[in-house]
């Protein structure tokens, strides 16, 4: 693969800086990566021209937390204008809400004997995530990763839900910012909610809401799932894309950067790049 359209830095819940992420992309032979941190553009804004330094072009992106039919969905914005006023306003509001949520969760953890350095949360890069809270627990004797899995998973009594915008609003905001709105790992999301049987209905609803494409493969997705999602995207003539959903080293269950599988279903990387207004691959490969 030459492109990876779904990556994260430590400005959301990844472990690498944007700079180190780009360096690793160069090392594994990628030519383009889209940085899609959760609900923040801070990582994209923190790094300048990467192509001249590393031979890798950074595509500005974001992964918005949204809600529809009682479920949370992640909508990727690819090739967005980071100066768009509406997008920046929405993300600033979300950032403030997440900090308030983190303080509430820290208080809940305190009732179970955990000591959280709340002051450090205010200094977190990008948006404050549950991973930041885990790192801020000062009296844990396990890794932040393991603490997160035990105390900050979705069914923990110490977790407070996030405020999520409607899927339709997220699609509109991304498109008005000049980007393409792509639903990330739809089958995985539905599986987490026990709603796989509603796949066709949810996909159809998203099409009606104006979605530009589906992430048809990601990380360690199975051949069967890739085939299903490709068929849905083809049915509606939508963009098919994918990526590793890379969060950096040390994240269990994640595949390495650029090492996701399309299983030979005909992934048109040039079409993806053209759709987000990036030069075709052939003009960039020596």
C-alpha positions as a Markdown table, in Angstrom:
| # | Residue | x | y | z |
|---|---|---|---|---|
| 1 | Unk | 0.0 | 0.0 | 0.0 |
| 2 | Unk | 1.1 | 3.5 | -0.8 |
| 3 | Unk | -1.5 | 5.4 | 1.2 |
| 4 | Unk | -3.0 | 5.0 | 4.7 |
| 5 | Unk | -6.2 | 7.1 | 5.2 |
| 6 | Unk | -6.9 | 6.4 | 8.9 |
| 7 | Unk | -4.2 | 7.2 | 11.5 |
| 8 | Unk | -3.9 | 8.8 | 14.9 |
| 9 | Unk | -1.3 | 10.7 | 16.9 |
| 10 | Unk | -1.0 | 11.6 | 20.5 |
| 11 | Unk | -3.2 | 14.6 | 19.9 |
| 12 | Unk | -6.1 | 12.1 | 20.4 |
| 13 | Unk | -5.5 | 8.5 | 21.6 |
| 14 | Unk | -2.4 | 7.6 | 19.6 |
| 15 | Unk | 1.1 | 7.2 | 21.1 |
| 16 | Unk | 3.2 | 9.0 | 18.4 |
| 17 | Unk | 3.7 | 12.6 | 17.7 |
| 18 | Unk | 2.6 | 13.7 | 14.2 |
| 19 | Unk | 6.2 | 14.1 | 13.3 |
| 20 | Unk | 7.1 | 10.6 | 14.4 |
| 21 | Unk | 4.0 | 9.2 | 12.7 |
| 22 | Unk | 5.2 | 10.7 | 9.4 |
| 23 | Unk | 8.7 | 9.4 | 9.9 |
| 24 | Unk | 7.4 | 5.9 | 10.4 |
| 25 | Unk | 5.2 | 6.2 | 7.3 |
| 26 | Unk | 8.3 | 7.1 | 5.3 |
| 27 | Unk | 10.2 | 4.1 | 6.8 |
| 28 | Unk | 7.4 | 1.6 | 5.7 |
| 29 | Unk | 7.2 | 3.1 | 2.2 |
| 30 | Unk | 4.0 | 5.1 | 2.4 |
| 31 | Unk | 3.6 | 8.2 | 0.2 |
| 32 | Unk | 0.5 | 9.7 | 1.7 |
| 33 | Unk | -1.2 | 9.4 | 5.1 |
| 34 | Unk | -4.3 | 11.1 | 6.4 |
| 35 | Unk | -4.1 | 12.1 | 10.0 |
| 36 | Unk | -7.6 | 11.6 | 11.5 |
| 37 | Unk | -7.3 | 12.3 | 15.2 |
| 38 | Unk | -10.6 | 12.1 | 17.2 |
| 39 | Unk | -12.4 | 15.4 | 17.2 |
| 40 | Unk | -9.3 | 17.6 | 16.9 |
| 41 | Unk | -7.1 | 19.2 | 14.2 |
| 42 | Unk | -4.3 | 20.1 | 16.6 |
| 43 | Unk | -2.1 | 17.3 | 15.3 |
| 44 | Unk | -2.5 | 18.4 | 11.7 |
| 45 | Unk | -1.9 | 22.0 | 12.6 |
| 46 | Unk | 1.2 | 21.2 | 14.6 |
| 47 | Unk | 3.3 | 20.0 | 11.7 |
| 48 | Unk | 4.3 | 21.8 | 8.5 |
| 49 | Unk | 5.3 | 20.5 | 5.1 |
| 50 | Unk | 6.2 | 16.8 | 5.4 |
| 51 | Unk | 6.8 | 15.9 | 1.8 |
| 52 | Unk | 10.0 | 17.9 | 1.4 |
| 53 | Unk | 11.4 | 16.5 | 4.6 |
| 54 | Unk | 10.2 | 12.9 | 4.5 |
| 55 | Unk | 8.7 | 12.3 | 1.1 |
| 56 | Unk | 5.3 | 11.7 | 2.7 |
| 57 | Unk | 2.4 | 14.0 | 2.1 |
| 58 | Unk | 0.1 | 14.6 | 5.1 |
| 59 | Unk | -3.6 | 14.8 | 4.2 |
| 60 | Unk | -5.5 | 16.9 | 6.8 |
| 61 | Unk | -8.3 | 14.9 | 8.4 |
| 62 | Unk | -10.4 | 14.3 | 11.5 |
| 63 | Unk | -12.5 | 11.5 | 13.0 |
| 64 | Unk | -15.8 | 13.0 | 14.3 |
| 65 | Unk | -17.7 | 11.3 | 17.1 |
| 66 | Unk | -21.4 | 11.1 | 16.0 |
| 67 | Unk | -24.7 | 9.6 | 17.1 |
| 68 | Unk | -27.5 | 8.0 | 15.2 |
| 69 | Unk | -30.2 | 5.4 | 16.0 |
| 70 | Unk | -29.0 | 5.2 | 19.6 |
| 71 | Unk | -25.4 | 4.2 | 18.5 |
| 72 | Unk | -22.1 | 6.0 | 18.2 |
| 73 | Unk | -20.5 | 6.2 | 14.7 |
| 74 | Unk | -17.2 | 7.6 | 13.7 |
| 75 | Unk | -17.2 | 9.8 | 10.5 |
| 76 | Unk | -13.9 | 10.5 | 8.9 |
| 77 | Unk | -13.3 | 13.9 | 7.3 |
| 78 | Unk | -10.6 | 13.6 | 4.6 |
| 79 | Unk | -8.9 | 16.4 | 2.8 |
| 80 | Unk | -10.6 | 19.1 | 4.9 |
| 81 | Unk | -9.7 | 22.8 | 5.0 |
| 82 | Unk | -8.2 | 23.2 | 8.5 |
| 83 | Unk | -9.1 | 27.0 | 8.4 |
| 84 | Unk | -12.8 | 26.4 | 8.0 |
| 85 | Unk | -14.5 | 28.5 | 10.7 |
| 86 | Unk | -17.5 | 26.3 | 11.3 |
| 87 | Unk | -15.4 | 23.2 | 11.8 |
| 88 | Unk | -13.0 | 25.0 | 14.1 |
| 89 | Unk | -15.9 | 26.3 | 16.2 |
| 90 | Unk | -17.5 | 22.8 | 16.5 |
| 91 | Unk | -14.2 | 21.2 | 17.5 |
| 92 | Unk | -13.5 | 23.9 | 20.1 |
| 93 | Unk | -16.8 | 23.3 | 21.8 |
| 94 | Unk | -16.2 | 19.6 | 21.8 |
| 95 | Unk | -12.8 | 20.1 | 23.4 |
| 96 | Unk | -14.3 | 22.0 | 26.3 |
| 97 | Unk | -17.0 | 19.4 | 26.8 |
| 98 | Unk | -14.4 | 16.6 | 26.9 |
| 99 | Unk | -12.3 | 18.4 | 29.5 |
| 100 | Unk | -15.4 | 18.7 | 31.7 |
| 101 | Unk | -16.2 | 15.0 | 31.1 |
| 102 | Unk | -12.6 | 14.0 | 32.1 |
| 103 | Unk | -12.9 | 15.9 | 35.4 |
| 104 | Unk | -16.2 | 14.2 | 36.2 |
| 105 | Unk | -14.7 | 10.8 | 35.4 |
| 106 | Unk | -11.6 | 11.6 | 37.5 |
| 107 | Unk | -14.0 | 12.2 | 40.4 |
| 108 | Unk | -15.7 | 8.9 | 39.9 |
| 109 | Unk | -12.4 | 7.1 | 39.8 |
| 110 | Unk | -11.5 | 8.9 | 43.1 |
| 111 | Unk | -14.4 | 7.2 | 44.8 |
| 112 | Unk | -12.8 | 3.9 | 43.9 |
| 113 | Unk | -9.5 | 4.9 | 45.5 |
| 114 | Unk | -7.7 | 6.1 | 42.3 |
| 115 | Unk | -5.8 | 9.3 | 42.4 |
| 116 | Unk | -5.9 | 11.3 | 39.2 |
| 117 | Unk | -3.6 | 14.3 | 38.4 |
| 118 | Unk | -6.4 | 16.4 | 37.1 |
| 119 | Unk | -4.1 | 19.4 | 36.4 |
| 120 | Unk | -2.3 | 17.4 | 33.8 |
| 121 | Unk | -5.5 | 16.8 | 31.9 |
| 122 | Unk | -5.8 | 20.5 | 31.2 |
| 123 | Unk | -2.4 | 20.4 | 29.6 |
| 124 | Unk | -3.2 | 17.4 | 27.3 |
| 125 | Unk | -2.4 | 17.8 | 23.7 |
| 126 | Unk | -5.5 | 17.9 | 21.5 |
| 127 | Unk | -8.7 | 16.6 | 22.9 |
| 128 | Unk | -8.8 | 14.9 | 26.3 |
| 129 | Unk | -9.6 | 11.2 | 25.9 |
| 130 | Unk | -10.1 | 8.3 | 28.3 |
| 131 | Unk | -6.5 | 7.3 | 27.5 |
| 132 | Unk | -5.3 | 10.6 | 28.9 |
| 133 | Unk | -7.3 | 10.0 | 32.1 |
| 134 | Unk | -5.6 | 6.5 | 32.4 |
| 135 | Unk | -2.2 | 8.1 | 32.0 |
| 136 | Unk | -3.0 | 10.6 | 34.7 |
| 137 | Unk | -3.8 | 8.0 | 37.4 |
| 138 | Unk | -0.8 | 8.3 | 39.7 |
| 139 | Unk | -1.3 | 5.3 | 42.0 |
| 140 | Unk | -1.9 | 2.6 | 39.3 |
| 141 | Unk | 0.5 | -0.3 | 39.3 |
| 142 | Unk | -0.3 | -1.5 | 35.8 |
| 143 | Unk | 0.2 | 0.1 | 32.4 |
| 144 | Unk | -2.1 | 2.9 | 31.3 |
| 145 | Unk | -3.3 | 0.6 | 28.5 |
| 146 | Unk | -4.3 | -2.1 | 31.0 |
| 147 | Unk | -5.8 | 0.3 | 33.4 |
| 148 | Unk | -7.9 | 1.8 | 30.6 |
| 149 | Unk | -9.2 | -1.6 | 29.7 |
| 150 | Unk | -10.2 | -2.4 | 33.2 |
| 151 | Unk | -11.5 | 0.9 | 34.5 |
| 152 | Unk | -12.4 | 3.0 | 31.5 |
| 153 | Unk | -14.0 | 0.7 | 29.0 |
| 154 | Unk | -17.4 | 1.5 | 27.7 |
| 155 | Unk | -19.2 | -0.5 | 30.4 |
| 156 | Unk | -17.3 | 0.9 | 33.4 |
| 157 | Unk | -19.3 | 2.8 | 36.1 |
| 158 | Unk | -16.6 | 5.5 | 36.0 |
| 159 | Unk | -17.2 | 6.3 | 32.3 |
| 160 | Unk | -19.4 | 9.3 | 31.3 |
| 161 | Unk | -20.8 | 9.3 | 27.8 |
| 162 | Unk | -19.6 | 11.9 | 25.3 |
| 163 | Unk | -21.8 | 14.5 | 23.6 |
| 164 | Unk | -22.0 | 13.4 | 20.0 |
| 165 | Unk | -23.3 | 15.4 | 17.1 |
| 166 | Unk | -25.8 | 13.9 | 14.7 |
| 167 | Unk | -24.3 | 11.9 | 11.8 |
| 168 | Unk | -26.0 | 14.2 | 9.3 |
| 169 | Unk | -24.5 | 17.3 | 10.9 |
| 170 | Unk | -21.0 | 15.8 | 10.8 |
| 171 | Unk | -21.3 | 15.0 | 7.1 |
| 172 | Unk | -22.5 | 18.5 | 6.3 |
| 173 | Unk | -19.7 | 20.1 | 8.4 |
| 174 | Unk | -17.0 | 18.0 | 6.7 |
| 175 | Unk | -18.3 | 18.7 | 3.2 |
| 176 | Unk | -18.6 | 22.4 | 3.8 |
| 177 | Unk | -15.0 | 22.3 | 4.9 |
| 178 | Unk | -14.1 | 20.9 | 1.5 |
| 179 | Unk | -13.6 | 17.3 | 2.7 |
| 180 | Unk | -15.0 | 13.9 | 2.0 |
| 181 | Unk | -17.2 | 12.3 | 4.7 |
| 182 | Unk | -16.5 | 8.6 | 5.1 |
| 183 | Unk | -18.1 | 6.3 | 7.6 |
| 184 | Unk | -15.3 | 4.4 | 9.5 |
| 185 | Unk | -15.4 | 0.7 | 10.3 |
| 186 | Unk | -19.2 | 0.4 | 10.1 |
| 187 | Unk | -19.4 | -3.3 | 10.6 |
| 188 | Unk | -17.1 | -3.2 | 13.6 |
| 189 | Unk | -19.2 | -0.4 | 15.1 |
| 190 | Unk | -22.5 | -2.3 | 14.6 |
| 191 | Unk | -20.9 | -5.5 | 16.0 |
| 192 | Unk | -19.9 | -3.6 | 19.2 |
| 193 | Unk | -23.6 | -2.6 | 19.6 |
| 194 | Unk | -24.9 | -6.0 | 18.7 |
| 195 | Unk | -26.6 | -4.5 | 15.7 |
| 196 | Unk | -24.9 | -6.2 | 12.7 |
| 197 | Unk | -28.3 | -7.2 | 11.3 |
| 198 | Unk | -29.1 | -3.5 | 10.8 |
| 199 | Unk | -26.2 | -3.0 | 8.4 |
| 200 | Unk | -28.1 | -2.4 | 5.2 |
| 201 | Unk | -30.6 | -0.1 | 6.9 |
| 202 | Unk | -27.9 | 2.0 | 8.6 |
| 203 | Unk | -25.8 | 2.2 | 5.4 |
| 204 | Unk | -28.9 | 3.2 | 3.4 |
| 205 | Unk | -29.7 | 5.9 | 6.0 |
| 206 | Unk | -26.2 | 7.3 | 5.8 |
| 207 | Unk | -26.4 | 7.4 | 2.0 |
| 208 | Unk | -29.6 | 9.4 | 2.4 |
| 209 | Unk | -27.8 | 11.8 | 4.7 |
| 210 | Unk | -25.1 | 12.4 | 2.1 |
| 211 | Unk | -22.2 | 10.2 | 3.1 |
| 212 | Unk | -19.4 | 10.2 | 0.5 |
| 213 | Unk | -18.0 | 6.8 | 1.1 |
| 214 | Unk | -17.4 | 3.9 | 3.4 |
| 215 | Unk | -14.2 | 2.6 | 4.9 |
| 216 | Unk | -14.5 | -0.8 | 3.4 |
| 217 | Unk | -11.4 | -2.3 | 5.1 |
| 218 | Unk | -9.4 | -1.3 | 8.1 |
| 219 | Unk | -6.8 | -2.8 | 10.4 |
| 220 | Unk | -7.4 | -6.5 | 10.6 |
| 221 | Unk | -10.8 | -6.7 | 8.9 |
| 222 | Unk | -11.8 | -10.1 | 7.5 |
| 223 | Unk | -12.1 | -10.9 | 3.8 |
| 224 | Unk | -15.8 | -11.5 | 4.3 |
| 225 | Unk | -16.4 | -8.1 | 5.9 |
| 226 | Unk | -14.3 | -6.3 | 3.2 |
| 227 | Unk | -16.4 | -8.0 | 0.5 |
| 228 | Unk | -19.6 | -7.0 | 2.2 |
| 229 | Unk | -18.6 | -3.3 | 2.6 |
| 230 | Unk | -17.2 | -3.1 | -1.0 |
| 231 | Unk | -20.6 | -4.4 | -2.3 |
| 232 | Unk | -22.5 | -1.7 | -0.3 |
| 233 | Unk | -20.2 | 1.0 | -1.6 |
| 234 | Unk | -20.5 | -0.2 | -5.2 |
| 235 | Unk | -24.3 | -0.4 | -4.9 |
| 236 | Unk | -24.5 | 3.3 | -4.2 |
| 237 | Unk | -21.5 | 4.4 | -6.3 |
| 238 | Unk | -19.6 | 5.7 | -3.3 |
| 239 | Unk | -16.0 | 6.1 | -2.5 |
| 240 | Unk | -14.2 | 3.0 | -1.1 |
| 241 | Unk | -11.3 | 3.7 | 1.2 |
| 242 | Unk | -9.5 | 2.1 | 4.1 |
| 243 | Unk | -6.6 | 2.4 | 6.5 |
| 244 | Unk | -4.8 | 0.8 | 9.4 |
| 245 | Unk | -6.5 | 2.9 | 12.1 |
| 246 | Unk | -3.0 | 3.0 | 13.5 |
| 247 | Unk | -2.6 | 4.3 | 17.0 |
| 248 | Unk | 1.2 | 3.7 | 17.3 |
| 249 | Unk | 3.2 | 0.9 | 18.9 |
| 250 | Unk | 1.9 | -0.8 | 21.9 |
| 251 | Unk | -1.8 | -0.9 | 21.0 |
| 252 | Unk | -3.1 | -4.4 | 21.1 |
| 253 | Unk | -5.4 | -5.6 | 18.3 |
| 254 | Unk | -4.2 | -2.9 | 15.9 |
| 255 | Unk | -2.3 | -3.6 | 12.7 |
| 256 | Unk | 0.9 | -1.8 | 11.8 |
| 257 | Unk | 0.9 | 1.4 | 9.8 |
| 258 | Unk | 0.1 | 0.8 | 6.2 |
| 259 | Unk | -0.4 | -2.9 | 6.7 |
| 260 | Unk | -4.2 | -3.2 | 6.3 |
| 261 | Unk | -5.7 | -5.8 | 3.9 |
| 262 | Unk | -7.9 | -5.1 | 0.9 |
| 263 | Unk | -7.8 | -8.7 | -0.1 |
| 264 | Unk | -7.3 | -7.9 | -3.8 |
| 265 | Unk | -10.8 | -6.4 | -4.2 |
| 266 | Unk | -9.5 | -3.6 | -6.5 |
| 267 | Unk | -8.6 | -0.7 | -4.2 |
| 268 | Unk | -8.2 | 2.4 | -6.4 |
| 269 | Unk | -5.7 | 4.5 | -4.4 |
| 270 | Unk | -5.5 | 7.1 | -7.1 |
| 271 | Unk | -9.2 | 7.7 | -7.1 |
| 272 | Unk | -9.1 | 8.2 | -3.3 |
| 273 | Unk | -6.3 | 10.7 | -3.6 |
| 274 | Unk | -8.0 | 12.6 | -6.4 |
| 275 | Unk | -11.2 | 12.7 | -4.4 |
| 276 | Unk | -9.5 | 14.5 | -1.5 |
| 277 | Unk | -7.7 | 16.8 | -4.0 |
| 278 | Unk | -4.3 | 15.3 | -3.8 |
| 279 | Unk | -2.1 | 14.7 | -6.9 |
| 280 | Unk | -2.4 | 11.2 | -8.4 |
| 281 | Unk | 0.1 | 8.5 | -7.3 |
| 282 | Unk | 1.8 | 8.1 | -10.6 |
| 283 | Unk | 3.0 | 11.7 | -10.6 |
| 284 | Unk | 4.6 | 11.2 | -7.2 |
| 285 | Unk | 6.3 | 7.9 | -7.5 |
| 286 | Unk | 9.9 | 8.0 | -8.8 |
